[in-house]
């Protein structure tokens, strides 16, 4: 066996281990779980935005042959905990938002369940609702903390004085839209209560974390951990929306309890996901920049307004990345929240950093134009020596190198002048920087065992399409010093040791650290000649954790945009990113993540917009016919590159998260490219024809 962590498996361009099963259709997803005599549940949703249910006529539904149960607030079981009001399904007649769960039908077929649910007649005592976000509301409040536990507000120096005395200032408001996660696999659950009556529940759930999923269900139903098993070998995408359970999971468990011993399947429709599966809050960002004539910043301030549901607070941390990205002696960031009669917002790919880097990176482009300085050079001139937010030294920061290498690869030095015309097309290029924190969660344990001549690692991790099935064996083999072909992993089940959620680009860092600890212990205990049955455990808490450095991944995105001079049609023939994201475990899966993130950022820039109808209190375009997302035809050449970065401080693998940084900065780069092409500055996403045509 070789020395610990000698490169032999990490860094190899290996094909995905789960790829063949997915292509052949043999990978089993939650709704497809093979169970005997499944029943099917279909939700009943509120059709008012606020009020109370005064009556539910279920006679027609109950009279249909094949209907097995009808659940309403008056007939549903009482839950052990209703502290989390999103999970307090059918516990009262209150309606807090349009689309809220107010009932369910369980039937022999999904079609019958849907028919029966549609036949239920509901009477309401409707109340006036308030669903419009604005920055001038008089009821905005400062939450105690924002998402991920960040401070709500921060301040250093005197921004107002710096703005008053600066040579050049930028003061603008930028907005990002409401966005909905739309993974290919809808949110779905198969639930089965043990007919023996011992209170044992098995959930096959589409989730980014089987153990957090189990913890929430146990809390709501008053069960011990050993009474619930959650299984999820495969996830058909999540983008954060499956990082926390939502109300439908509780409804599926409740429906199955009404039929003990009979498995119940529940899959949200695409339309239902717009009400029940979370979304990214719209943001309003007031940006202030102050600089001297050389472009050196004297002040950076961002004041963010977001929304949350009245029944459950989720305050997105959109002001956080501006705190640490560039050097300036005077700084301010604030978050204010409006509690509205709307569904509960939640995580969406790179919460905080994704929307929060839009305003700052477009504002920097505006500042560069005002000063006549190249936007890359402006960013380089404001490179901080230490983290401006904490004062800690960087574990590694290679943003300048990303900008310079990206410029060379993109041909930035030879880019056409502003408002360059190629026939009927106006051509422009844009750049923006990206950042994402490098995190490791606190709870994850791995078992490593030798059986039948193979090394088997078990950990309750989730692969939501990011490649955990493939990279975890690479990390394990690398730490053991054995061939990766001799290592198996078992994931996606609470029967395996506890694992953190696949979120915050922390999965590989956390689970991999636990596996390295286990591998070290295994090598120390059994050497190079293990015997069948030899086994050890490794906990992430046993892995060294550096607290003295600020750890982030950085990147730079470059965009070429073409805008038709007569119609305003936008095309993006080129999208290129360069990233400094630590040691790359698998180049194939990494490139997929970077490209996927950038494509999703392009979608945010040009297409995605959950159009809110305040009259009825719902998203008007709540389907994939009208909620547009970027597809292959929308971008010609997408390239992802990375630096060979060595960071000894982040973890034993030297890896940083890569799942989310690709989306950060991309929308700003698109907007900056469109501006250079047209002279029209769009500050409110998405960039659509109506915002361009008046200025062409």
DALINRA-V605197 format. One record per residue. RES is the residue in one letter. PHI is phi in degrees with one decimal (* if undefined). OMEGA is omega in radians with two decimals (* if undefined). D_FIRST is the distance of its C-alpha to the first C-alpha in Angstrom with 1 decimal. Layout:
res	phi	omega	d_first
RES	PHI	OMEGA	D_FIRST
RES	PHI	OMEGA	D_FIRST
This chain:
res	phi	omega	d_first
X	*	-3.07	0.0
X	-90.2	3.12	3.8
X	-63.1	-3.11	6.9
X	-55.1	3.07	8.7
X	64.8	2.98	10.8
X	-65.6	-3.06	10.0
X	-63.7	3.02	12.4
X	-150.0	3.08	11.4
X	-114.0	3.05	13.3
X	-64.8	-3.14	15.7
X	98.5	-3.14	18.6
X	-82.3	-3.11	18.6
X	-86.0	-3.06	22.1
X	-93.4	3.09	21.6
X	-71.4	-3.12	24.6
X	-67.4	3.13	25.5
X	-67.0	-3.13	24.4
X	-89.9	-3.03	27.8
X	-63.0	-3.09	29.8
X	-63.3	-3.13	30.8
X	-62.0	-3.13	32.0
X	-71.1	3.13	34.0
X	-66.6	-3.12	35.5
X	-81.5	3.14	36.5
X	81.3	3.14	37.9
X	-95.9	3.05	35.8
X	-71.2	-3.03	34.2
X	-94.2	3.09	36.3
X	-98.3	-2.94	37.8
X	-55.1	-3.07	39.7
X	-72.3	-3.09	43.2
X	-89.5	-3.09	42.0
X	-52.3	3.14	40.6
X	-74.7	3.12	42.0
X	-132.3	-3.11	44.2
X	-84.0	3.05	47.3
X	50.0	3.14	50.7
X	-69.2	2.93	49.7
X	-104.6	-3.02	52.4
X	-130.2	-3.14	52.5
X	-108.8	3.04	53.4
X	-133.8	-3.08	55.1
X	-73.7	2.90	55.9
X	-109.0	-3.06	59.4
X	-116.3	3.10	59.4
X	-67.9	3.13	62.0
X	-110.9	2.99	64.3
X	-126.0	-3.07	65.6
X	-86.7	3.11	63.8
X	-164.6	3.12	65.1
X	152.4	3.12	67.3
X	-138.6	3.02	67.4
X	-80.9	-3.14	67.4
X	-101.7	3.12	70.8
X	-162.3	3.03	70.7
X	-133.8	3.12	68.5
X	-89.1	-3.08	70.4
X	-106.1	-3.01	67.9
X	-60.2	-3.12	70.5
X	-62.9	-3.14	69.9
X	-62.9	-3.10	66.2
X	-67.0	-3.14	66.6
X	-83.8	-3.13	69.1
X	-76.6	3.13	66.8
X	-65.7	-3.13	65.7
X	106.2	3.04	62.0
X	-79.0	-3.02	61.6
X	-101.7	-3.13	59.8
X	-162.3	3.02	59.9
X	-126.1	-3.11	61.2
X	-107.2	3.08	59.8
X	-137.8	3.09	61.8
X	-58.3	-3.13	62.0
X	-89.2	-3.10	64.6
X	-113.6	-3.07	62.8
X	-71.2	3.10	59.1
X	-63.3	3.07	57.4
X	-88.3	-3.09	57.3
X	-81.7	-3.11	53.8
X	-70.6	-3.14	52.4
X	-137.7	3.05	51.8
X	-120.1	-3.11	53.5
X	-61.3	3.04	52.3
X	-86.6	-2.99	50.5
X	-71.5	3.03	53.4
X	-65.2	-3.08	51.4
X	-89.9	-3.08	50.2
X	-79.5	-2.99	53.6
X	-73.3	3.06	54.5
X	59.7	-3.12	58.0
X	-97.1	3.08	58.8
X	-155.9	3.14	61.9
X	-91.8	-3.12	64.4
X	-71.9	3.02	63.5
X	-112.8	-3.07	62.5
X	-100.8	3.09	60.5
X	-163.5	3.11	59.8
X	-66.2	-3.11	60.7
X	95.6	3.12	58.2
X	-60.5	3.09	57.3
X	-69.7	3.09	56.6
X	-127.2	3.13	59.9
X	179.8	3.09	59.4
X	-161.3	3.04	57.6
X	-120.4	3.06	58.6
X	-115.3	-3.06	56.6
X	-143.7	-3.09	57.6
X	-70.3	3.11	56.7
X	-133.5	3.13	55.8
X	-66.9	-3.14	54.7
X	-65.0	-3.14	57.9
X	-68.3	3.12	60.1
X	-60.6	-3.14	58.3
X	-69.0	3.11	58.9
X	-61.0	-3.12	62.5
X	-66.0	3.11	63.2
X	-61.2	3.14	61.7
X	-68.0	-3.10	63.9
X	-84.3	-3.11	66.9
X	-74.8	-3.12	66.7
X	-102.8	-3.05	69.3
X	-116.2	3.06	68.6
X	-111.6	-3.07	71.2
X	-122.6	2.81	70.3
X	-101.3	-2.99	72.0
X	-78.9	3.09	70.7
X	-119.8	3.11	70.4
X	-65.5	-3.08	70.2
X	-119.8	-3.11	66.7
X	-132.5	-3.01	65.1
X	-133.3	-3.06	62.3
X	-102.9	3.11	62.7
X	-87.3	3.01	60.4
X	-153.1	-3.10	62.1
X	-82.3	-3.09	61.6
X	-105.9	3.06	65.1
X	-64.8	3.14	65.1
X	-91.0	-3.13	66.5
X	-114.1	3.06	64.1
X	-64.8	-3.12	60.8
X	-136.3	3.09	58.8
X	-95.2	3.12	55.8
X	-68.4	3.13	53.0
X	-62.1	3.05	51.5
X	-143.7	2.98	48.1
X	-107.3	-3.02	46.9
X	-47.1	-3.14	43.9
X	73.3	3.04	40.5
X	83.4	-3.13	42.5
X	-73.1	3.04	43.6
X	-61.7	-3.11	46.9
X	-67.1	-3.11	49.9
X	-127.5	3.00	51.5
X	-137.4	-3.14	50.6
X	-153.8	3.07	52.9
X	-148.1	-3.13	52.8
X	74.5	-3.07	55.7
X	-131.2	-3.10	58.8
X	-63.3	-3.10	58.2
X	-60.9	3.13	62.0
X	-66.7	3.12	62.9
X	-65.2	3.11	60.3
X	-64.6	-3.10	61.5
X	-70.0	-3.04	65.1
X	-103.8	-3.04	64.5
X	-74.7	3.05	62.0
X	-67.5	-3.09	62.9
X	-136.9	3.08	61.5
X	-132.7	2.97	60.6
X	-124.3	3.09	59.3
X	-139.5	-3.06	60.2
X	-141.6	3.05	59.6
X	-111.8	-3.14	58.7
X	-122.9	3.13	56.0
X	-132.7	2.96	55.3
X	-113.8	-3.02	52.6
X	-83.3	2.92	53.5
X	-77.9	-3.14	52.5
X	-125.5	3.09	49.6
X	-117.8	2.98	48.3
X	-60.2	3.08	44.8
X	-132.8	3.09	45.3
X	-63.0	-3.12	42.0
X	-60.0	3.08	42.4
X	-83.7	3.10	41.9
X	-67.8	3.09	44.7
X	-65.1	-3.03	44.1
X	-150.9	-3.08	44.2
X	-146.5	2.89	43.6
X	-114.9	-3.04	44.0
X	-122.7	3.14	45.0
X	-145.3	3.02	45.5
X	-93.4	3.13	46.9
X	-62.1	-3.10	46.5
X	-67.9	3.14	49.9
X	-69.3	3.08	49.7
X	82.9	3.13	50.7
X	-88.6	3.08	47.9
X	75.4	3.14	47.4
X	-91.9	-3.09	44.0
X	-118.4	3.01	43.4
X	-113.7	3.11	40.9
X	-119.9	2.90	40.7
X	-99.4	-2.94	39.1
X	-125.4	3.04	39.4
X	-83.6	-2.99	38.6
X	-143.3	3.06	37.0
X	-89.6	3.12	34.4
X	-163.5	-3.08	33.6
X	-67.7	-3.12	34.0
X	-73.0	3.02	33.9
X	-60.6	3.09	36.4
X	-59.9	3.14	38.5
X	-61.1	-3.11	38.5
X	-59.2	-3.14	39.5
X	-66.7	-3.13	42.5
X	-65.1	3.12	43.7
X	-60.8	3.13	43.5
X	-63.5	-3.06	45.5
X	-68.1	-3.06	48.1
X	-98.2	3.10	48.6
X	68.6	-3.09	48.2
X	-109.5	3.01	45.3
X	-78.8	-3.09	42.4
X	-55.5	-3.08	38.9
X	-72.4	3.11	38.3
X	-87.3	-3.07	41.4
X	-126.7	3.04	40.0
X	-122.6	3.09	37.2
X	-116.6	-3.08	36.5
X	-123.3	3.13	34.6
X	-158.4	3.14	33.8
X	-71.9	-3.09	31.2
X	-136.7	3.07	32.8
X	-128.0	3.14	35.0
X	-89.0	3.14	37.3
X	90.4	3.12	37.3
X	-154.5	3.12	38.5
X	56.0	-3.12	38.6
X	103.1	-3.07	39.0
X	-67.6	3.10	41.8
X	-104.6	3.12	39.6
X	-77.2	3.04	37.8
X	-137.6	3.12	40.5
X	-66.5	3.09	42.5
X	-120.6	-2.97	46.1
X	-60.3	-3.07	49.2
X	-64.6	3.11	48.8
X	-64.1	3.12	45.9
X	-66.7	3.12	48.3
X	-65.1	3.12	51.0
X	-62.8	3.12	48.9
X	-64.2	3.13	48.0
X	-65.5	3.13	51.7
X	-65.1	3.13	52.8
X	-68.8	3.13	50.5
X	-65.7	3.09	51.8
X	-70.6	3.13	55.3
X	-130.8	-3.06	54.2
X	-56.6	-3.13	52.0
X	86.2	-3.13	50.0
X	-113.4	3.11	50.5
X	-68.6	3.14	47.8
X	-123.2	3.13	49.1
X	-107.2	3.08	47.8
X	-137.9	3.05	48.7
X	-127.0	3.08	47.9
X	-68.6	2.99	49.6
X	-74.3	3.11	51.5
X	-58.7	-3.14	50.9
X	-65.4	-3.13	54.1
X	-65.1	-3.14	53.2
X	-63.1	3.13	49.9
X	-71.6	3.11	52.1
X	-103.4	-2.82	53.5
X	-118.9	-2.99	50.8
X	-115.8	3.12	47.3
X	81.8	3.13	47.6
X	-170.0	3.04	48.1
X	-86.8	3.12	47.8
X	-61.0	2.91	50.9
X	-63.4	3.12	53.1
X	-126.9	2.99	53.1
X	-119.9	-3.02	55.8
X	-122.2	3.03	54.6
X	-93.1	-3.08	57.1
X	-106.5	3.02	55.5
X	-131.8	3.05	56.9
X	-127.6	3.03	55.8
X	-128.9	-3.09	57.5
X	-151.0	3.00	56.9
X	-88.4	-3.06	58.6
X	-66.8	3.09	59.7
X	-86.7	3.09	56.4
X	88.9	-3.14	54.5
X	-81.1	-3.04	53.0
X	-72.5	2.99	53.0
X	-107.2	3.13	55.0
X	-153.0	3.00	54.7
X	-135.2	3.12	52.5
X	-139.4	3.06	53.8
X	-138.6	3.09	53.0
X	-120.0	-2.97	55.0
X	-110.6	3.01	53.7
X	-120.7	3.12	55.6
X	-133.5	3.12	53.8
X	-120.7	3.01	54.9
X	-143.8	3.07	53.8
X	-79.4	3.12	55.2
X	-68.3	-3.06	57.8
X	-94.9	-3.10	56.0
X	-158.5	-3.08	52.5
X	-85.2	2.93	51.5
X	-138.9	-3.08	48.8
X	-108.8	-3.11	49.2
X	-69.3	-2.99	47.0
X	-88.1	-3.02	45.8
X	-67.3	3.14	47.1
X	-86.4	-3.00	48.1
X	-70.1	-3.06	44.8
X	-62.6	3.12	43.2
X	-65.7	-3.12	46.3
X	-69.3	-2.97	45.7
X	-124.7	-2.93	42.7
X	-78.6	-3.06	42.8
X	-132.9	-3.10	45.3
X	-78.5	3.02	46.8
X	-165.9	-3.09	50.3
X	-73.3	-3.12	52.0
X	-115.5	-2.99	54.0
X	-144.5	3.04	52.2
X	-153.7	2.98	53.0
X	-143.4	3.11	51.6
X	-136.9	3.04	53.2
X	-129.5	3.04	52.8
X	-129.5	-2.99	55.8
X	-125.4	2.98	55.8
X	-109.3	3.07	58.4
X	-90.2	-2.99	58.3
X	-124.6	3.10	59.8
X	-85.5	-3.04	60.7
X	-134.3	3.04	57.6
X	-60.0	-3.04	54.5
X	-79.8	3.04	51.5
X	-73.8	-3.09	49.4
X	-159.0	-3.10	45.6
X	-73.4	2.91	42.4
X	-139.3	-2.97	42.3
X	-26.7	-3.10	39.5
X	60.0	3.08	39.1
X	-57.9	-3.10	41.9
X	86.1	-3.07	43.6
X	-64.4	-3.08	41.9
X	-62.9	3.10	43.0
X	-70.5	-3.03	46.7
X	-71.2	3.07	46.7
X	-91.7	-3.14	45.6
X	-69.1	-3.13	48.5
X	-57.5	-3.12	51.3
X	-59.8	-3.07	49.7
X	-75.9	3.02	48.5
X	-75.9	3.11	51.8
X	-61.0	3.09	53.7
X	-63.5	3.09	51.7
X	-65.1	3.09	52.8
X	-64.8	3.11	56.3
X	-65.9	3.12	56.1
X	-60.7	3.12	54.8
X	-65.4	-3.14	57.7
X	-61.9	-3.10	60.2
X	-88.1	-3.06	59.0
X	71.9	-3.14	58.5
X	-111.0	3.08	54.9
X	-57.4	-3.07	52.1
X	-63.6	3.05	50.2
X	-69.9	-3.14	46.8
X	-62.3	3.12	48.3
X	-60.6	3.13	49.8
X	-66.3	-3.13	46.4
X	-65.4	-3.14	44.9
X	-65.9	-3.12	47.9
X	-111.1	3.10	47.1
X	-71.3	-3.12	43.4
X	-83.0	3.12	42.8
X	-75.4	3.08	41.0
X	-132.9	3.12	39.9
X	-62.7	-3.12	40.1
X	-62.3	-3.08	43.9
X	-79.6	-3.05	43.6
X	-110.6	-3.05	41.6
X	79.8	3.14	41.7
X	-77.8	3.01	37.9
X	-69.1	3.11	36.0
X	-73.5	2.96	34.1
X	-66.7	2.94	30.3
X	-170.2	3.11	30.8
X	-146.9	-3.09	33.8
X	-123.4	3.11	34.1
X	-63.1	-3.13	37.2
X	-59.5	3.12	39.1
X	-64.8	3.09	36.5
X	-62.3	3.14	36.6
X	-62.6	-3.07	40.4
X	-72.0	3.12	40.5
X	-67.6	3.09	37.9
X	-62.0	3.12	39.5
X	-61.6	-3.14	42.9
X	-67.4	-3.13	41.9
X	-65.9	-3.07	40.3
X	-82.5	-3.04	43.3
X	80.2	-3.05	46.0
X	-62.2	-3.08	47.4
X	-62.9	-3.11	49.3
X	-105.2	-3.10	51.3
X	-67.2	-3.10	51.9
X	-69.3	3.12	55.5
X	-66.7	3.12	58.0
X	-59.6	3.13	58.9
X	59.2	3.06	60.9
X	-65.1	-3.09	60.1
X	-117.6	3.06	61.7
X	-122.1	-3.03	60.6
X	65.8	3.13	63.4
X	-90.7	-3.05	63.9
X	-109.8	2.99	60.5
X	-90.7	-3.00	59.8
X	-118.0	3.11	56.4
X	-147.4	3.11	54.4
X	-124.3	-3.13	50.9
X	-144.5	-3.14	49.4
X	-137.9	3.00	46.4
X	-154.4	3.11	45.0
X	-98.3	3.14	42.0
X	-136.3	-3.13	39.7
X	-151.3	2.98	37.6
X	-153.1	-3.10	35.7
X	-67.2	3.07	34.2
X	-95.9	-3.00	30.5
X	-121.5	3.00	30.4
X	-137.5	-3.12	28.1
X	-78.2	-2.99	29.8
X	-84.5	-2.98	30.0
X	-122.5	2.96	29.2
X	-165.3	3.14	26.1
X	-133.3	3.13	23.8
X	-125.2	2.96	20.9
X	-103.1	3.09	19.8
X	-126.1	-3.03	16.4
X	-134.2	3.06	16.5
X	-108.5	-3.12	15.0
X	-145.6	3.12	17.9
X	53.1	3.07	18.7
X	77.0	-3.12	15.2
X	-131.3	3.04	14.7
X	-93.4	-3.09	13.6
X	-121.1	3.09	17.0
X	-105.2	3.11	17.9
X	-122.0	3.09	21.6
X	-157.9	-3.03	23.6
X	-78.8	-3.12	27.3
X	-73.5	3.11	27.0
X	-125.9	3.05	29.4
X	-108.2	-3.12	29.1
X	-89.5	-3.13	32.6
X	107.6	-3.05	31.8
X	-90.0	3.05	29.5
X	111.9	-3.10	26.2
X	-59.5	3.11	24.5
X	-56.4	-3.04	23.7
X	-99.2	-3.02	21.7
X	-79.3	3.13	20.2
X	-65.8	3.00	19.0
X	-62.3	3.12	16.4
X	-64.5	3.13	15.4
X	-63.8	-3.13	15.0
X	-64.5	3.14	13.2
X	-62.9	-3.14	10.6
X	-62.7	-3.13	10.4
X	-70.6	3.12	9.9
X	-80.0	-3.05	7.3
X	76.7	3.14	5.3
X	-123.3	3.12	6.8
X	-69.6	-3.12	10.1
X	-62.5	3.11	13.0
X	-67.3	-3.13	15.0
X	-94.1	-3.06	13.2
X	-118.5	3.02	14.3
X	-115.6	2.98	18.0
X	-124.9	3.05	20.0
X	-125.6	-3.04	23.4
X	-137.0	2.97	25.8
X	76.1	-3.11	29.5
X	-158.2	3.10	30.7
X	-71.7	3.00	31.8
X	-68.5	3.10	30.5
X	-88.8	-3.10	27.1
X	-57.5	-3.02	26.3
X	-60.1	3.11	28.6
X	-138.6	3.11	28.0
X	-72.2	3.11	30.1
X	-69.2	3.01	32.3
X	-81.2	-3.09	31.2
X	-158.2	-3.14	33.5
X	64.5	-3.11	33.9
X	50.8	-3.05	31.0
X	-111.1	-3.03	28.9
X	-59.3	-3.11	27.1
X	-62.2	3.13	23.8
X	-60.6	-3.06	23.9
X	-77.8	-3.10	24.6
X	-65.4	3.12	22.6
X	-62.5	3.11	19.5
X	-63.6	3.10	19.8
X	-63.9	3.13	20.0
X	-66.8	3.10	16.9
X	-64.6	3.09	14.9
X	-59.7	3.13	16.4
X	-62.9	-3.13	15.6
X	-64.3	3.10	11.9
X	-61.3	-3.14	11.8
X	-64.8	-3.14	13.9
X	-64.2	3.14	11.9
X	-63.2	-3.11	8.7
X	-66.4	-3.05	11.3
X	-84.3	-3.00	13.3
X	-117.2	3.12	11.3
X	64.2	-3.05	8.0
X	-95.9	-3.11	5.7
X	-131.2	-3.12	9.2
X	-71.4	3.09	11.4
X	-110.4	3.14	15.0
X	-56.7	3.13	17.5
X	96.1	3.08	19.1
X	-61.6	-3.01	16.5
X	-151.6	3.02	17.4
X	-141.3	3.05	17.5
X	-122.6	3.09	19.7
X	-137.1	-3.11	19.5
X	-111.6	-3.12	22.6
X	-60.4	3.14	23.3
X	-66.7	3.10	25.6
X	-84.0	3.14	22.6
X	-83.2	3.14	21.3
X	-59.2	-3.13	22.9
X	-128.3	3.14	26.1
X	-83.7	3.12	28.0
X	-113.7	-3.00	31.8
X	-98.8	-3.11	33.0
X	-126.8	3.02	32.7
X	-88.0	-3.01	34.3
X	-110.2	3.13	31.7
X	-143.4	2.87	32.9
X	-97.3	-3.12	32.2
X	-129.3	3.12	35.0
X	-164.3	3.09	36.4
X	-141.7	3.13	39.5
X	-112.7	-3.13	41.3
X	-123.7	-3.04	43.9
X	-135.0	2.88	46.6
X	-108.0	3.13	49.3
X	-117.6	3.07	52.2
X	-125.8	-3.10	55.2
X	-122.4	-3.14	58.3
X	-68.5	-3.01	61.3
X	-65.0	-3.09	64.3
X	-98.1	-3.02	66.7
X	-102.7	-3.07	64.8
X	79.2	3.09	62.1
X	-58.5	-3.10	59.4
X	-111.6	3.02	55.9
X	-128.5	3.10	53.2
X	-123.5	-3.12	49.8
X	-74.8	-3.09	48.6
X	-138.8	3.07	45.7
X	-141.0	-3.05	43.2
X	-134.7	3.10	40.3
X	-130.7	3.03	37.8
X	-127.2	-2.99	35.4
X	-129.2	2.98	33.0
X	-116.0	-2.98	30.9
X	-130.5	3.07	28.6
X	70.4	-3.12	25.4
X	-77.9	-3.11	22.1
X	-85.0	-3.06	22.8
X	-72.1	-3.13	20.3
X	-142.8	-3.08	21.9
X	-58.5	-3.10	24.8
X	-68.0	-3.14	26.5
X	-71.1	3.12	27.0
X	-64.8	-3.14	27.6
X	-59.8	3.12	30.4
X	-60.3	-3.14	31.9
X	-68.0	3.13	32.1
X	-62.2	-3.12	33.6
X	-64.8	3.12	36.1
X	-62.5	3.12	37.0
X	-64.3	3.14	37.7
X	-64.3	3.11	39.9
X	-64.5	3.09	41.7
X	-67.5	3.06	42.4
X	-67.1	3.05	43.7
X	-63.2	3.10	46.0
X	-61.9	3.09	47.2
X	-62.2	-3.07	48.0
X	-72.4	-2.94	49.9
X	-110.1	-2.91	52.1
X	-124.8	-2.90	52.2
X	-72.5	3.11	51.2
X	-168.7	3.04	53.9
X	-80.3	-3.02	54.7
X	-76.1	-3.05	58.5
X	-88.1	3.07	59.9
X	-104.3	-3.06	63.3
X	-70.2	-3.12	64.7
X	-66.2	-3.13	67.8
X	-109.2	3.10	65.8
X	76.3	3.09	62.6
X	-158.9	3.02	60.0
X	-73.6	-3.09	58.0
X	-74.1	-3.07	60.4
X	-100.4	-3.01	57.9
X	-90.4	3.01	55.7
X	-162.5	-3.10	54.3
X	-83.3	3.01	52.4
X	-76.1	-3.07	55.7
X	-119.7	3.00	56.7
X	-88.1	-2.98	53.6
X	-85.3	3.06	52.3
X	-126.5	3.13	48.7
X	-66.4	3.07	47.3
X	-123.3	-3.06	46.4
X	-54.8	-3.07	45.0
X	-70.2	-3.07	48.5
X	-85.7	3.12	48.9
X	-144.6	-3.08	46.6
X	-81.3	-3.02	46.1
X	-118.4	3.09	43.1
X	-112.3	-3.14	40.3
X	-127.4	3.05	37.5
X	-124.8	3.11	34.6
X	-128.8	3.11	32.7
X	-146.3	3.08	30.4
X	-85.6	3.06	29.5
X	-82.4	-3.00	26.0
X	-95.8	3.05	26.2
X	-109.6	3.13	23.9
X	-129.4	-3.06	24.8
X	-78.2	-2.99	22.8
X	-97.3	-2.93	25.2
X	-76.1	3.13	25.2
X	-173.3	-3.06	21.9
X	-65.3	-3.14	18.1
X	-83.9	-3.02	18.0
X	75.9	-3.06	21.0
X	-95.3	3.00	22.8
X	-126.1	-3.14	26.5
X	-67.8	-3.12	28.6
X	-126.1	-3.03	30.0
X	-69.8	-2.98	32.0
X	-116.9	-3.01	35.2
X	-62.9	-3.12	35.6
X	-62.2	-3.13	36.8
X	-78.6	-3.08	39.9
X	-71.1	3.08	40.8
X	90.4	-3.04	43.2
X	-63.3	-3.11	43.8
X	-61.5	3.12	47.2
X	-64.8	3.12	48.4
X	-62.4	3.11	47.3
X	-64.6	-3.14	49.4
X	-60.4	3.14	52.4
X	-66.5	3.10	52.2
X	-68.8	3.12	52.2
X	-63.6	3.11	55.1
X	-63.9	-3.14	57.0
X	-64.4	3.13	56.6
X	-72.3	-2.93	57.7
X	-116.3	-2.98	60.8
X	80.7	-3.14	61.6
X	-97.2	3.13	61.5
X	-97.6	3.11	59.3
X	-96.7	-3.11	58.1
X	-110.4	-3.07	57.1
X	-129.7	-3.08	57.0
X	-75.2	-0.04	54.4
X	-83.6	3.08	54.4
X	-79.6	-3.11	55.9
X	-121.4	-3.03	58.6
X	-57.8	-3.07	61.6
X	-63.9	3.14	64.1
X	-85.2	-3.11	62.5
X	-100.1	-2.97	62.5
X	-57.1	-3.14	65.8
X	-60.5	-3.10	68.2
X	-99.1	-3.10	66.7
X	-87.7	*	66.4
